Amino acid sequence: MEYYILAQDERITGFEEPAGIAKSVDSRLLRDEEGRAALEQTVLQFYTQGKGEYIDFIERPIPLVSDALKAIFDRYQPHVYYKLVVLADIKAMKQTFYWITVPDTLACLSEESEWHKNGSFKTPVLDPRKVGHYKIFKISDSMADFIVVDLDVAESILRYNPKGIRLKKIDVRRL
């Protein structure tokens, strides 16, 4: 089994980002059912500068995926939580849909994982027995807030030829 961290391509610096999303959406709300229920009562619309390109994955401050990437995720893991976010470019009179993405969180690290002194990953190593049938997930044992996908999902993403995505392979414990 192979797994990959979904990451934003740092080589693309001129991308459209939602202005003020970090102030408007507390990432702690996304961690439990009550917080997500509170978010359902709001429409999330943010303005952009209108000077960059629209990439398929915005990693920070909250993971956002494009419509196309969400469609791929839905094929493999249909019960991921999504919240619609509208990016509005007033100058171009354009609205683009993105989705806050909150997959299930798993305690799936192997004891072979290595950590820095500050608690961040040095070398994450997944235990495939703990991952089970999940194809898209987050790691609960981590300070980092990233999305992990399996090989099937990674191949589908690459076939789609996405813009602004990098896939970083994670070590897997050999059984």
Residue pairs with C-beta under 8 A, 6 or more apart in sequence:
1 128
1 131
1 150
1 151
1 172
2 150
2 151
2 154
2 169
2 172
3 126
3 131
3 148
3 149
3 150
3 151
3 169
3 170
3 172
4 148
4 149
4 150
4 151
4 154
4 167
4 168
4 169
4 170
5 146
5 147
5 148
5 167
5 168
5 170
6 57
6 146
6 147
6 148
6 149
6 157
6 165
6 167
7 57
7 59
7 146
7 165
7 166
7 167
7 168
8 55
8 57
8 58
8 59
8 60
8 164
8 165
8 166
9 55
9 164
9 165
9 166
10 166
12 53
12 55
12 163
12 164
14 51
14 52
14 53
15 52
15 53
15 54
15 55
15 58
15 164
16 48
16 49
16 50
16 51
16 52
16 53
16 54
16 55
16 87
16 89
16 96
17 48
17 49
17 52
17 58
18 46
18 47
18 48
18 58
18 64
18 85
18 87
18 98
19 46
19 47
19 48
19 49
20 46
20 47
21 44
21 46
21 61
21 62
21 85
22 61
22 62
24 44
24 46
25 39
25 44
25 62
25 100
26 35
27 61
27 62
27 145
28 35
29 35
29 36
29 38
29 39
30 36
30 39
30 62
30 81
30 83
30 100
30 102
31 102
31 105
36 81
36 83
36 102
39 83
39 100
40 83
43 84
43 86
44 83
44 84
44 85
44 86
44 100
45 85
45 86
45 87
45 88
46 85
46 86
46 87
46 88
47 87
47 88
47 89
47 90
48 87
48 88
48 89
49 89
50 89
50 90
50 91
50 92
53 163
53 164
54 66
54 87
54 96
54 163
55 66
55 162
55 163
55 164
55 165
56 65
56 66
56 68
56 69
56 162
56 163
56 164
56 165
57 63
57 64
57 65
57 66
57 69
57 162
57 164
57 165
58 64
58 98
58 164
59 146
62 100
63 100
63 101
63 102
63 145
63 146
63 147
64 85
64 98
64 99
64 100
64 101
65 73
65 98
65 99
65 101
66 97
66 98
66 99
66 162
67 97
67 98
67 99
68 160
68 162
69 157
69 160
69 162
69 165
70 82
70 99
70 101
72 153
72 156
72 157
72 160
73 80
73 101
73 103
73 136
73 153
74 80
75 156
76 135
76 136
76 149
76 150
76 152
76 153
76 156
77 103
77 134
77 135
77 136
77 137
77 153
80 101
80 102
80 103
80 104
80 136
81 101
81 102
81 103
82 99
82 100
82 101
82 102
83 99
83 100
83 102
84 97
84 98
84 99
85 97
85 98
85 99
85 100
86 95
86 96
86 97
86 98
87 95
87 96
87 97
87 98
88 94
88 95
89 95
89 96
101 147
102 138
103 134
103 136
103 137
103 138
103 147
104 134
104 137
104 138
105 137
105 138
105 139
105 140
106 130
106 131
106 132
106 134
106 137
106 138
106 139
106 140
107 130
107 139
107 140
107 141
108 126
108 127
108 130
108 131
108 137
108 139
108 140
108 141
109 124
109 125
109 126
109 127
109 130
109 139
109 141
109 142
110 125
110 126
110 127
110 130
110 173
112 125
112 171
112 173
113 121
113 123
113 124
113 125
113 141
114 121
114 122
114 123
114 125
115 121
115 122
116 122
118 143
119 143
120 142
120 143
120 144
121 142
121 144
123 171
124 139
124 142
124 170
124 171
125 170
125 171
125 172
125 173
126 139
126 148
126 170
126 171
126 172
126 173
127 172
127 173
128 172
128 173
128 175
129 175
131 137
131 150
134 150
135 149
135 150
135 152
135 153
136 147
136 148
136 149
136 150
136 153
137 147
137 148
138 145
138 146
138 147
138 148
139 146
139 148
148 170
149 157
149 167
154 167
157 165
157 167
158 167
